[in-house]
Amino acid sequence: MWSLPAWLLRREVLLLAGAALLGAGGVAAWYLLQATVLTIAVPPRDGTEPELIKAYADALEAGRGNVRLKILPFDDVRESAAALQDGRADLAVVRPDVLLPTNGLTLAILRDQAMIIASPDPGGITSFPKLAGKRLGIAAHRDADLWLLRNLLGYYGLTLEETAGPGRDSAVLLVPVDQEAVAEAFRAKRIDAFVSIIAPSAPKALALVGAVQSVARGGKVAFVAVEDDDAVIERFPRLQAVTVPAGLFGGRPKLPAEDVKTVGASYRLMARASLSRVVAADVAQLLFEKRTAAAQVTDAAEYVQAPAYDTTVAATSARIPIHPGAIDYFERDQHGFIERYGDTLYLLGALAGGLVSVLAWIRQRLASLRRERIDEIMDRLLEIAGQARALQDPAAIDALTVEVDALAMDVVRYAREREPDQRTLAAAAVAIDTARATLADDRMRAADAGARIGRPVRLQGG
């Protein structure tokens, strides 16, 4: 009958196997509870977002939280949105009016931008139609900004020209101007108005409006308003309405004199829709918890804000929907420890229970095999005792004697490797003694029979 090698039945081997299984379970638990590393696509290389995200990544690393960021840089927002859409990134900085990933959901707004078009007050440029035939200055800009400007001018029947040519009543000539040379460009009459797509409260916005104000009589500045902003948003749903509050750029005189309605776009931190609610909630929470730390590195952290929404239904069904995990954080409905790690704990519990069951089964099985082996030995000894009574051949008696000695050694090994009960050992000893006594009687009978017939008999051990 098949039996396991003797070394497998040793207690040390069983303890080592159990320790190895428990160690494997511990490694699995350690792996499951490690910090989540998320790849984030960040554009543009020369923008403010890379510095902002780097500040957050460093703050998360220093805080040893349960989320880490791996930055994947890109040249523009179209590329970063594509990286989120095709699965190369878990998170991405996205500008929805340029490219909105089909699998992207908002976690937070990193920066709201507004289109600000300003001119010295005597110019009287207060609406888009009045830009017809004018020269519009612009500082360093990106393709996304031109897309927004061109579409908005097109809504009012105007075209954007980037090079001078035959004058057309509906054309607006775009004139590149260094940010430091805005005031000089107005004085030299190279431009009639200046446009910037920027966060209204950003220091650069204040500096640009200040430059326009410096060349205006009495410090008055005219701002181009988008009066029919609702219709514009309906036409371009990925833009957003923005109101520049009165007095934002100064108080004497109040600038602007009254609220200015315009449109703009936002840079958003978006996550793939398949990202778990728990992880998304953690990212949103850390984004705001670490804002103060990030603000020590870059002022851009001051503009991070939660996306506005009225109800949960409105948030998840909006044209640019919000991730349910972010909503959990905003509404303080985050999962507790048990809800958060319930699946992991259940898995670890099931694994531990399974390991205990396996070890118990192995122990029971090995004990059963050991009992089967000692039972086999005693059964064989009883068989030998029964066979020996009918033996006359000295060679057969010798063979059985050798077998009894081997079985006796098996019993000794069994007793040394484990702690059998006394009844089992006593029964084995009786069986060995009975077999040996029977074989000894057989030798005597065989010797007597040989003497009667005058034939020498060689008896092993006799």
TIRO-128610 format. One record per residue (C-alpha): residue in three letters; residue number from 0; x, y, z. Coordinates in Angstrom, 3 decimals. Layout:
// TIRO-128610
(node "ALA", NUM, (X, Y, Z))
...
***
This chain:
// TIRO-128610
(node "MET", 0, (0.000, 0.000, 0.000))
(node "TRP", 1, (1.250, 3.502, -0.854))
(node "SER", 2, (2.510, 5.600, 2.063))
(node "LEU", 3, (4.079, 9.044, 2.491))
(node "PRO", 4, (7.834, 9.340, 3.103))
(node "ALA", 5, (8.654, 9.149, 6.793))
(node "TRP", 6, (10.130, 12.681, 6.909))
(node "LEU", 7, (6.761, 14.126, 5.868))
(node "LEU", 8, (5.209, 12.735, 9.003))
(node "ARG", 9, (7.547, 14.579, 11.333))
(node "ARG", 10, (6.138, 17.338, 13.532))
(node "GLU", 11, (8.890, 19.767, 12.487))
(node "VAL", 12, (7.921, 19.412, 8.833))
(node "LEU", 13, (4.263, 20.031, 9.604))
(node "LEU", 14, (5.067, 23.116, 11.675))
(node "LEU", 15, (7.295, 24.459, 8.897))
(node "ALA", 16, (4.581, 23.885, 6.300))
(node "GLY", 17, (2.035, 25.679, 8.478))
(node "ALA", 18, (4.409, 28.602, 9.015))
(node "ALA", 19, (5.017, 28.830, 5.251))
(node "LEU", 20, (1.290, 28.929, 4.542))
(node "LEU", 21, (0.672, 31.581, 7.176))
(node "GLY", 22, (3.623, 33.576, 5.825))
(node "ALA", 23, (2.134, 33.438, 2.344))
(node "GLY", 24, (-1.145, 34.731, 3.779))
(node "GLY", 25, (0.702, 37.566, 5.524))
(node "VAL", 26, (2.457, 38.543, 2.294))
(node "ALA", 27, (-0.890, 38.587, 0.494))
(node "ALA", 28, (-2.383, 40.800, 3.212))
(node "TRP", 29, (0.614, 43.147, 3.062))
(node "TYR", 30, (0.261, 43.420, -0.698))
(node "LEU", 31, (-3.463, 44.149, -0.527))
(node "LEU", 32, (-2.983, 46.898, 2.063))
(node "GLN", 33, (-0.195, 48.709, 0.210))
(node "ALA", 34, (-0.717, 52.309, -0.965))
(node "THR", 35, (-2.576, 52.628, -4.250))
(node "VAL", 36, (-0.335, 54.033, -6.993))
(node "LEU", 37, (-2.269, 55.980, -9.645))
(node "THR", 38, (-0.835, 57.173, -12.950))
(node "ILE", 39, (-1.832, 60.765, -13.708))
(node "ALA", 40, (-1.490, 62.405, -17.140))
(node "VAL", 41, (-0.426, 66.038, -16.744))
(node "PRO", 42, (-0.202, 68.773, -19.417))
(node "PRO", 43, (0.994, 71.218, -20.576))
(node "ARG", 44, (4.719, 71.084, -19.971))
(node "ASP", 45, (4.994, 74.883, -19.742))
(node "GLY", 46, (1.776, 75.390, -17.755))
(node "THR", 47, (0.968, 75.646, -14.067))
(node "GLU", 48, (-0.579, 72.187, -13.737))
(node "PRO", 49, (2.678, 70.150, -13.774))
(node "GLU", 50, (4.020, 72.142, -10.833))
(node "LEU", 51, (0.689, 71.810, -9.024))
(node "ILE", 52, (0.431, 68.041, -9.467))
(node "LYS", 53, (4.110, 67.606, -8.540))
(node "ALA", 54, (3.445, 69.527, -5.312))
(node "TYR", 55, (0.521, 67.225, -4.528))
(node "ALA", 56, (2.531, 64.100, -5.367))
(node "ASP", 57, (5.324, 65.211, -3.022))
(node "ALA", 58, (2.828, 66.021, -0.258))
(node "LEU", 59, (1.226, 62.581, -0.583))
(node "GLU", 60, (4.630, 60.908, -0.494))
(node "ALA", 61, (5.652, 62.865, 2.584))
(node "GLY", 62, (2.349, 62.150, 4.327))
(node "ARG", 63, (2.632, 58.400, 3.679))
(node "GLY", 64, (-1.046, 58.209, 2.830))
(node "ASN", 65, (-2.792, 55.366, 1.071))
(node "VAL", 66, (-2.526, 56.980, -2.381))
(node "ARG", 67, (0.552, 57.795, -4.483))
(node "LEU", 68, (0.753, 59.622, -7.813))
(node "LYS", 69, (2.913, 58.610, -10.762))
(node "ILE", 70, (3.167, 61.594, -13.124))
(node "LEU", 71, (2.974, 61.055, -16.887))
(node "PRO", 72, (3.792, 64.383, -18.646))
(node "PHE", 73, (2.261, 65.523, -21.947))
(node "ASP", 74, (2.572, 68.569, -24.181))
(node "ASP", 75, (-1.104, 69.522, -24.288))
(node "VAL", 76, (-4.498, 68.725, -22.810))
(node "ARG", 77, (-5.615, 66.791, -25.859))
(node "GLU", 78, (-2.869, 64.248, -25.303))
(node "SER", 79, (-3.567, 63.899, -21.585))
(node "ALA", 80, (-7.285, 63.351, -22.238))
(node "ALA", 81, (-6.409, 60.698, -24.816))
(node "ALA", 82, (-4.147, 58.965, -22.280))
(node "LEU", 83, (-7.069, 58.687, -19.857))
(node "GLN", 84, (-9.403, 57.482, -22.565))
(node "ASP", 85, (-7.138, 54.713, -23.861))
(node "GLY", 86, (-6.201, 53.454, -20.388))
(node "ARG", 87, (-2.629, 54.699, -20.096))
(node "ALA", 88, (-3.594, 56.794, -17.070))
(node "ASP", 89, (-5.944, 56.464, -14.104))
(node "LEU", 90, (-6.236, 60.229, -13.650))
(node "ALA", 91, (-5.692, 63.136, -16.019))
(node "VAL", 92, (-5.718, 66.901, -16.162))
(node "VAL", 93, (-8.377, 67.601, -18.772))
(node "ARG", 94, (-9.842, 70.660, -20.420))
(node "PRO", 95, (-13.310, 69.476, -21.504))
(node "ASP", 96, (-13.784, 72.072, -24.247))
(node "VAL", 97, (-10.735, 70.630, -26.045))
(node "LEU", 98, (-11.325, 66.901, -25.554))
(node "LEU", 99, (-13.618, 65.217, -23.057))
(node "PRO", 100, (-12.666, 61.555, -22.493))
(node "THR", 101, (-15.610, 59.218, -22.919))
(node "ASN", 102, (-14.587, 57.412, -19.717))
(node "GLY", 103, (-13.682, 60.519, -17.709))
(node "LEU", 104, (-15.504, 61.706, -14.573))
(node "THR", 105, (-14.641, 64.859, -12.628))
(node "LEU", 106, (-12.954, 64.725, -9.224))
(node "ALA", 107, (-12.156, 68.430, -8.810))
(node "ILE", 108, (-11.697, 71.673, -10.701))
(node "LEU", 109, (-8.049, 72.660, -10.676))
(node "ARG", 110, (-8.544, 76.040, -12.294))
(node "ASP", 111, (-11.496, 77.980, -13.674))
(node "GLN", 112, (-10.619, 80.250, -16.580))
(node "ALA", 113, (-12.552, 83.151, -18.020))
(node "MET", 114, (-12.178, 84.975, -21.306))
(node "ILE", 115, (-11.281, 88.530, -20.337))
(node "ILE", 116, (-11.157, 91.105, -23.134))
(node "ALA", 117, (-10.210, 94.576, -21.936))
(node "SER", 118, (-9.485, 97.910, -23.612))
(node "PRO", 119, (-8.971, 101.522, -22.519))
(node "ASP", 120, (-12.416, 103.008, -21.905))
(node "PRO", 121, (-12.368, 105.583, -24.739))
(node "GLY", 122, (-12.301, 102.668, -27.183))
(node "GLY", 123, (-15.799, 101.739, -26.105))
(node "ILE", 124, (-15.344, 98.015, -26.893))
(node "THR", 125, (-17.904, 96.430, -24.591))
(node "SER", 126, (-19.371, 93.664, -26.777))
(node "PHE", 127, (-18.163, 91.147, -29.312))
(node "PRO", 128, (-19.737, 92.830, -32.349))
(node "LYS", 129, (-17.634, 95.932, -31.610))
(node "LEU", 130, (-14.463, 93.864, -32.101))
(node "ALA", 131, (-15.114, 93.760, -35.855))
(node "GLY", 132, (-12.165, 95.256, -37.714))
(node "LYS", 133, (-10.137, 95.659, -34.504))
(node "ARG", 134, (-6.676, 94.448, -33.528))
(node "LEU", 135, (-6.776, 92.081, -30.574))
(node "GLY", 136, (-3.589, 91.595, -28.594))
(node "ILE", 137, (-2.796, 88.264, -26.970))
(node "ALA", 138, (0.151, 87.063, -24.887))
(node "ALA", 139, (1.553, 83.528, -24.832))
(node "HIS", 140, (-1.338, 81.273, -25.798))
(node "ARG", 141, (-2.159, 77.680, -26.540))
(node "ASP", 142, (-4.148, 76.036, -29.287))
(node "ALA", 143, (-6.983, 75.400, -26.825))
(node "ASP", 144, (-7.265, 79.151, -26.157))
(node "LEU", 145, (-7.401, 79.943, -29.867))
(node "TRP", 146, (-10.093, 77.304, -30.326))
(node "LEU", 147, (-12.225, 78.974, -27.658))
(node "LEU", 148, (-11.669, 82.492, -29.041))
(node "ARG", 149, (-12.321, 81.454, -32.641))
(node "ASN", 150, (-15.568, 79.680, -31.755))
(node "LEU", 151, (-16.848, 82.552, -29.678))
(node "LEU", 152, (-16.083, 85.106, -32.405))
(node "GLY", 153, (-17.714, 82.806, -34.941))
(node "TYR", 154, (-20.874, 82.750, -32.822))
(node "TYR", 155, (-21.133, 86.522, -33.400))
(node "GLY", 156, (-20.330, 86.248, -37.100))
(node "LEU", 157, (-16.686, 87.331, -36.775))
(node "THR", 158, (-13.546, 85.638, -38.039))
(node "LEU", 159, (-10.147, 85.490, -36.394))
(node "GLU", 160, (-7.158, 86.376, -38.554))
(node "GLU", 161, (-3.636, 85.638, -37.361))
(node "THR", 162, (-1.865, 87.500, -40.183))
(node "ALA", 163, (-2.560, 90.934, -41.607))
(node "GLY", 164, (-4.307, 90.980, -44.979))
(node "PRO", 165, (-7.040, 92.722, -46.913))
(node "GLY", 166, (-9.344, 94.337, -44.408))
(node "ARG", 167, (-12.727, 92.757, -43.842))
(node "ASP", 168, (-15.433, 94.238, -41.715))
(node "SER", 169, (-15.989, 90.944, -39.883))
(node "ALA", 170, (-12.315, 90.153, -39.290))
(node "VAL", 171, (-10.503, 90.442, -35.957))
(node "LEU", 172, (-6.716, 90.560, -36.280))
(node "LEU", 173, (-4.820, 88.679, -33.594))
(node "VAL", 174, (-1.590, 90.450, -32.589))
(node "PRO", 175, (0.967, 88.622, -30.391))
(node "VAL", 176, (2.169, 90.839, -27.552))
(node "ASP", 177, (4.601, 90.072, -24.742))
(node "GLN", 178, (2.905, 90.252, -21.376))
(node "GLU", 179, (5.330, 92.920, -20.190))
(node "ALA", 180, (4.687, 95.046, -23.298))
(node "VAL", 181, (0.886, 95.300, -23.148))
(node "ALA", 182, (0.811, 98.945, -22.062))
(node "GLU", 183, (3.380, 99.907, -24.697))
(node "ALA", 184, (1.367, 98.142, -27.411))
(node "PHE", 185, (-1.685, 100.255, -26.512))
(node "ARG", 186, (0.355, 103.454, -26.509))
(node "ALA", 187, (1.818, 102.600, -29.921))
(node "LYS", 188, (-1.708, 101.868, -31.177))
(node "ARG", 189, (-0.651, 98.390, -32.288))
(node "ILE", 190, (-3.697, 96.901, -30.542))
(node "ASP", 191, (-7.213, 98.096, -29.732))
(node "ALA", 192, (-8.021, 95.505, -27.055))
(node "PHE", 193, (-6.309, 92.703, -25.208))
(node "VAL", 194, (-7.595, 89.166, -24.567))
(node "SER", 195, (-6.523, 86.642, -21.970))
(node "ILE", 196, (-8.059, 83.313, -21.015))
(node "ILE", 197, (-7.089, 83.120, -17.387))
(node "ALA", 198, (-8.358, 82.679, -13.846))
(node "PRO", 199, (-9.826, 86.149, -13.120))
(node "SER", 200, (-8.271, 86.370, -9.657))
(node "ALA", 201, (-4.830, 85.146, -10.711))
(node "PRO", 202, (-1.921, 87.587, -10.225))
(node "LYS", 203, (-1.293, 87.592, -13.993))
(node "ALA", 204, (-4.883, 88.676, -14.634))
(node "LEU", 205, (-4.545, 91.552, -12.194))
(node "ALA", 206, (-1.248, 92.592, -13.825))
(node "LEU", 207, (-2.732, 92.535, -17.337))
(node "VAL", 208, (-5.770, 94.601, -16.373))
(node "GLY", 209, (-3.444, 96.958, -14.514))
(node "ALA", 210, (-1.402, 97.418, -17.699))
(node "VAL", 211, (-4.547, 98.335, -19.635))
(node "GLN", 212, (-5.654, 100.673, -16.867))
(node "SER", 213, (-2.285, 102.440, -16.917))
(node "VAL", 214, (-2.914, 103.767, -20.435))
(node "ALA", 215, (-6.616, 104.615, -19.959))
(node "ARG", 216, (-7.817, 108.115, -19.248))
(node "GLY", 217, (-9.039, 108.353, -15.695))
(node "GLY", 218, (-8.085, 104.691, -15.175))
(node "LYS", 219, (-11.298, 103.466, -16.779))
(node "VAL", 220, (-11.238, 100.094, -18.527))
(node "ALA", 221, (-13.924, 98.604, -20.770))
(node "PHE", 222, (-14.625, 94.864, -20.633))
(node "VAL", 223, (-16.272, 92.837, -23.374))
(node "ALA", 224, (-19.337, 91.091, -21.958))
(node "VAL", 225, (-21.138, 87.977, -23.202))
(node "GLU", 226, (-24.708, 89.053, -22.572))
(node "ASP", 227, (-26.324, 85.978, -24.067))
(node "ASP", 228, (-24.112, 83.534, -22.178))
(node "ASP", 229, (-26.915, 80.984, -21.746))
(node "ALA", 230, (-27.277, 80.669, -25.514))
(node "VAL", 231, (-23.507, 80.415, -25.941))
(node "ILE", 232, (-23.312, 77.616, -23.357))
(node "GLU", 233, (-26.170, 75.832, -25.099))
(node "ARG", 234, (-24.211, 76.107, -28.332))
(node "PHE", 235, (-20.912, 75.065, -26.765))
(node "PRO", 236, (-21.948, 72.875, -23.784))
(node "ARG", 237, (-18.422, 72.159, -22.608))
(node "LEU", 238, (-17.816, 75.816, -21.845))
(node "GLN", 239, (-19.122, 77.414, -18.691))
(node "ALA", 240, (-20.611, 80.755, -17.732))
(node "VAL", 241, (-18.335, 82.950, -15.634))
(node "THR", 242, (-19.104, 86.205, -13.887))
(node "VAL", 243, (-16.273, 88.599, -13.099))
(node "PRO", 244, (-17.481, 90.404, -9.957))
(node "ALA", 245, (-17.456, 94.182, -9.773))
(node "GLY", 246, (-14.364, 95.559, -8.089))
(node "LEU", 247, (-12.275, 92.390, -8.576))
(node "PHE", 248, (-9.391, 94.343, -10.132))
(node "GLY", 249, (-9.501, 97.383, -7.868))
(node "GLY", 250, (-11.677, 99.693, -5.805))
(node "ARG", 251, (-10.786, 103.284, -6.826))
(node "PRO", 252, (-12.402, 103.493, -9.234))
(node "LYS", 253, (-14.167, 100.155, -8.866))
(node "LEU", 254, (-12.937, 97.908, -11.643))
(node "PRO", 255, (-14.956, 96.548, -13.271))
(node "ALA", 256, (-17.683, 99.019, -12.394))
(node "GLU", 257, (-20.276, 96.226, -12.464))
(node "ASP", 258, (-20.379, 92.455, -12.865))
(node "VAL", 259, (-19.133, 91.263, -16.248))
(node "LYS", 260, (-20.703, 88.131, -17.713))
(node "THR", 261, (-18.392, 86.079, -19.880))
(node "VAL", 262, (-17.596, 82.445, -20.642))
(node "GLY", 263, (-14.633, 80.276, -19.958))
(node "ALA", 264, (-13.242, 76.793, -19.588))
(node "SER", 265, (-11.837, 74.794, -16.737))
(node "TYR", 266, (-8.890, 72.545, -16.126))
(node "ARG", 267, (-10.273, 69.520, -14.334))
(node "LEU", 268, (-8.813, 66.545, -12.569))
(node "MET", 269, (-10.692, 63.608, -14.029))
(node "ALA", 270, (-10.615, 59.902, -13.219))
(node "ARG", 271, (-11.522, 56.916, -15.300))
(node "ALA", 272, (-15.100, 55.852, -14.653))
(node "SER", 273, (-13.964, 52.369, -13.601))
(node "LEU", 274, (-11.891, 53.727, -10.709))
(node "SER", 275, (-13.466, 52.460, -7.495))
(node "ARG", 276, (-15.572, 54.863, -5.443))
(node "VAL", 277, (-13.366, 54.297, -2.413))
(node "VAL", 278, (-10.161, 55.243, -4.254))
(node "ALA", 279, (-11.843, 58.205, -5.985))
(node "ALA", 280, (-13.122, 59.470, -2.625))
(node "ASP", 281, (-9.615, 59.117, -1.170))
(node "VAL", 282, (-8.100, 61.113, -4.045))
(node "ALA", 283, (-10.700, 63.887, -3.692))
(node "GLN", 284, (-10.180, 64.028, 0.071))
(node "LEU", 285, (-6.400, 64.159, -0.186))
(node "LEU", 286, (-6.627, 66.804, -2.898))
(node "PHE", 287, (-8.240, 69.212, -0.454))
(node "GLU", 288, (-6.477, 68.023, 2.685))
(node "LYS", 289, (-3.068, 68.561, 1.066))
(node "ARG", 290, (-3.996, 71.870, -0.584))
(node "THR", 291, (-2.295, 73.927, 2.124))
(node "ALA", 292, (0.913, 71.928, 1.764))
(node "ALA", 293, (0.795, 72.258, -2.025))
(node "ALA", 294, (0.143, 75.997, -1.747))
(node "GLN", 295, (3.548, 76.368, -0.073))
(node "VAL", 296, (5.032, 75.366, -3.420))
(node "THR", 297, (2.650, 76.955, -5.938))
(node "ASP", 298, (-0.150, 79.516, -5.783))
(node "ALA", 299, (-2.105, 77.350, -8.249))
(node "ALA", 300, (-3.227, 75.195, -5.307))
(node "GLU", 301, (-5.354, 78.106, -4.063))
(node "TYR", 302, (-7.676, 77.780, -7.073))
(node "VAL", 303, (-8.531, 74.089, -6.595))
(node "GLN", 304, (-12.220, 73.746, -5.839))
(node "ALA", 305, (-15.065, 71.252, -5.821))
(node "PRO", 306, (-17.321, 71.207, -8.897))
(node "ALA", 307, (-20.649, 72.910, -8.260))
(node "TYR", 308, (-23.848, 70.865, -8.296))
(node "ASP", 309, (-27.282, 71.024, -6.706))
(node "THR", 310, (-28.207, 67.377, -6.231))
(node "THR", 311, (-26.517, 64.018, -6.585))
(node "VAL", 312, (-28.660, 63.263, -9.617))
(node "ALA", 313, (-27.605, 66.537, -11.225))
(node "ALA", 314, (-23.964, 65.780, -10.486))
(node "THR", 315, (-23.978, 62.333, -12.063))
(node "SER", 316, (-26.141, 63.269, -15.049))
(node "ALA", 317, (-24.491, 66.568, -15.959))
(node "ARG", 318, (-22.873, 67.135, -19.323))
(node "ILE", 319, (-19.552, 66.821, -17.528))
(node "PRO", 320, (-20.486, 64.343, -14.774))
(node "ILE", 321, (-18.816, 64.020, -11.388))
(node "HIS", 322, (-17.343, 60.755, -10.162))
(node "PRO", 323, (-19.600, 59.056, -7.553))
(node "GLY", 324, (-16.569, 58.621, -5.292))
(node "ALA", 325, (-15.934, 62.377, -5.302))
(node "ILE", 326, (-19.608, 62.937, -4.454))
(node "ASP", 327, (-19.190, 60.557, -1.508))
(node "TYR", 328, (-16.442, 62.810, -0.186))
(node "PHE", 329, (-18.258, 66.096, -0.860))
(node "GLU", 330, (-21.375, 64.815, 0.889))
(node "ARG", 331, (-19.392, 63.196, 3.729))
(node "ASP", 332, (-20.730, 59.802, 2.765))
(node "GLN", 333, (-17.422, 57.985, 2.617))
(node "HIS", 334, (-17.283, 54.334, 3.580))
(node "GLY", 335, (-16.065, 53.386, 7.044))
(node "PHE", 336, (-13.268, 50.923, 7.763))
(node "ILE", 337, (-15.460, 47.832, 7.544))
(node "GLU", 338, (-17.204, 48.999, 4.369))
(node "ARG", 339, (-13.916, 50.113, 2.843))
(node "TYR", 340, (-11.914, 46.999, 3.605))
(node "GLY", 341, (-14.763, 44.550, 4.096))
(node "ASP", 342, (-13.961, 42.593, 0.947))
(node "THR", 343, (-10.278, 42.437, 1.846))
(node "LEU", 344, (-11.009, 41.367, 5.414))
(node "TYR", 345, (-13.471, 38.759, 4.170))
(node "LEU", 346, (-10.864, 37.466, 1.735))
(node "LEU", 347, (-8.186, 37.317, 4.425))
(node "GLY", 348, (-10.597, 35.625, 6.833))
(node "ALA", 349, (-11.560, 33.087, 4.218))
(node "LEU", 350, (-7.888, 32.519, 3.422))
(node "ALA", 351, (-6.998, 32.077, 7.085))
(node "GLY", 352, (-9.948, 29.746, 7.618))
(node "GLY", 353, (-8.935, 27.790, 4.559))
(node "LEU", 354, (-5.353, 27.484, 5.787))
(node "VAL", 355, (-6.500, 26.273, 9.198))
(node "SER", 356, (-8.824, 23.741, 7.567))
(node "VAL", 357, (-6.065, 22.499, 5.263))
(node "LEU", 358, (-3.622, 22.134, 8.136))
(node "ALA", 359, (-6.214, 20.320, 10.228))
(node "TRP", 360, (-6.993, 18.010, 7.311))
(node "ILE", 361, (-3.277, 17.313, 6.737))
(node "ARG", 362, (-2.774, 16.597, 10.428))
(node "GLN", 363, (-5.787, 14.306, 10.521))
(node "ARG", 364, (-4.762, 12.601, 7.295))
(node "LEU", 365, (-1.190, 12.035, 8.458))
(node "ALA", 366, (-2.429, 10.718, 11.793))
(node "SER", 367, (-4.741, 8.374, 9.911))
(node "LEU", 368, (-1.870, 7.215, 7.708))
(node "ARG", 369, (0.267, 6.591, 10.767))
(node "ARG", 370, (-2.508, 4.605, 12.403))
(node "GLU", 371, (-3.011, 2.663, 9.196))
(node "ARG", 372, (0.693, 1.820, 9.060))
(node "ILE", 373, (0.896, 0.511, 12.645))
(node "ASP", 374, (-2.335, -1.428, 12.070))
(node "GLU", 375, (-0.809, -2.953, 8.936))
(node "ILE", 376, (2.279, -3.969, 10.911))
(node "MET", 377, (0.233, -5.679, 13.624))
(node "ASP", 378, (-2.012, -7.388, 11.076))
(node "ARG", 379, (1.057, -8.727, 9.296))
(node "LEU", 380, (2.588, -9.959, 12.553))
(node "LEU", 381, (-0.614, -11.858, 13.344))
(node "GLU", 382, (-0.591, -13.337, 9.834))
(node "ILE", 383, (2.999, -14.458, 10.318))
(node "ALA", 384, (2.103, -16.090, 13.637))
(node "GLY", 385, (-0.716, -17.956, 11.921))
(node "GLN", 386, (1.400, -19.051, 8.941))
(node "ALA", 387, (4.339, -20.147, 11.091))
(node "ARG", 388, (2.362, -22.905, 12.827))
(node "ALA", 389, (2.128, -24.865, 9.591))
(node "LEU", 390, (5.720, -24.312, 8.392))
(node "GLN", 391, (8.251, -27.136, 8.133))
(node "ASP", 392, (10.765, -25.567, 5.739))
(node "PRO", 393, (13.679, -23.978, 7.580))
(node "ALA", 394, (14.270, -21.460, 4.739))
(node "ALA", 395, (10.677, -20.199, 4.983))
(node "ILE", 396, (11.031, -19.886, 8.769))
(node "ASP", 397, (14.222, -17.841, 8.305))
(node "ALA", 398, (12.480, -15.532, 5.786))
(node "LEU", 399, (9.630, -14.868, 8.182))
(node "THR", 400, (12.102, -14.224, 11.000))
(node "VAL", 401, (13.804, -11.526, 8.892))
(node "GLU", 402, (10.431, -9.953, 8.099))
(node "VAL", 403, (9.441, -9.917, 11.793))
(node "ASP", 404, (12.709, -8.136, 12.638))
(node "ALA", 405, (12.020, -5.514, 9.919))
(node "LEU", 406, (8.493, -4.964, 11.203))
(node "ALA", 407, (9.837, -4.597, 14.745))
(node "MET", 408, (12.209, -1.857, 13.519))
(node "ASP", 409, (9.263, -0.066, 11.857))
(node "VAL", 410, (7.490, -0.074, 15.210))
(node "VAL", 411, (10.594, 1.418, 16.870))
(node "ARG", 412, (10.757, 4.213, 14.246))
(node "TYR", 413, (7.070, 4.894, 14.698))
(node "ALA", 414, (7.540, 5.209, 18.473))
(node "ARG", 415, (10.527, 7.566, 18.080))
(node "GLU", 416, (8.912, 9.917, 15.520))
(node "ARG", 417, (5.676, 10.505, 17.398))
(node "GLU", 418, (3.989, 9.810, 20.691))
(node "PRO", 419, (1.714, 6.784, 20.214))
(node "ASP", 420, (-0.647, 5.714, 22.932))
(node "GLN", 421, (0.462, 2.954, 25.288))
(node "ARG", 422, (-2.288, 0.560, 24.223))
(node "THR", 423, (-1.032, 0.667, 20.626))
(node "LEU", 424, (2.573, 0.005, 21.685))
(node "ALA", 425, (1.520, -2.815, 24.012))
(node "ALA", 426, (-0.492, -4.464, 21.244))
(node "ALA", 427, (2.457, -4.175, 18.843))
(node "ALA", 428, (4.821, -5.676, 21.434))
(node "VAL", 429, (2.470, -8.621, 22.024))
(node "ALA", 430, (2.186, -9.214, 18.271))
(node "ILE", 431, (5.993, -9.186, 17.857))
(node "ASP", 432, (6.513, -11.527, 20.805))
(node "THR", 433, (3.800, -13.888, 19.558))
(node "ALA", 434, (5.291, -14.031, 16.057))
(node "ARG", 435, (8.817, -14.627, 17.377))
(node "ALA", 436, (7.647, -17.285, 19.829))
(node "THR", 437, (5.741, -19.100, 17.115))
(node "LEU", 438, (8.779, -19.023, 14.791))
(node "ALA", 439, (10.984, -20.318, 17.627))
(node "ASP", 440, (8.627, -23.258, 18.149))
(node "ASP", 441, (8.745, -23.957, 14.411))
(node "ARG", 442, (12.547, -24.101, 14.508))
(node "MET", 443, (12.435, -26.618, 17.326))
(node "ARG", 444, (9.967, -28.817, 15.488))
(node "ALA", 445, (11.999, -28.595, 12.309))
(node "ALA", 446, (15.168, -29.575, 14.245))
(node "ASP", 447, (13.467, -32.574, 15.869))
(node "ALA", 448, (12.129, -33.750, 12.538))
(node "GLY", 449, (15.581, -33.509, 10.965))
(node "ALA", 450, (17.162, -35.487, 13.823))
(node "ARG", 451, (14.682, -38.332, 13.404))
(node "ILE", 452, (15.520, -38.774, 9.758))
(node "GLY", 453, (19.276, -38.344, 10.336))
(node "ARG", 454, (19.573, -35.095, 8.305))
(node "PRO", 455, (21.512, -32.099, 9.600))
(node "VAL", 456, (19.419, -28.966, 9.936))
(node "ARG", 457, (20.836, -25.384, 9.865))
(node "LEU", 458, (18.668, -23.066, 11.901))
(node "GLN", 459, (19.200, -19.285, 11.801))
(node "GLY", 460, (19.652, -17.897, 15.288))
(node "GLY", 461, (19.057, -21.342, 16.799))
***
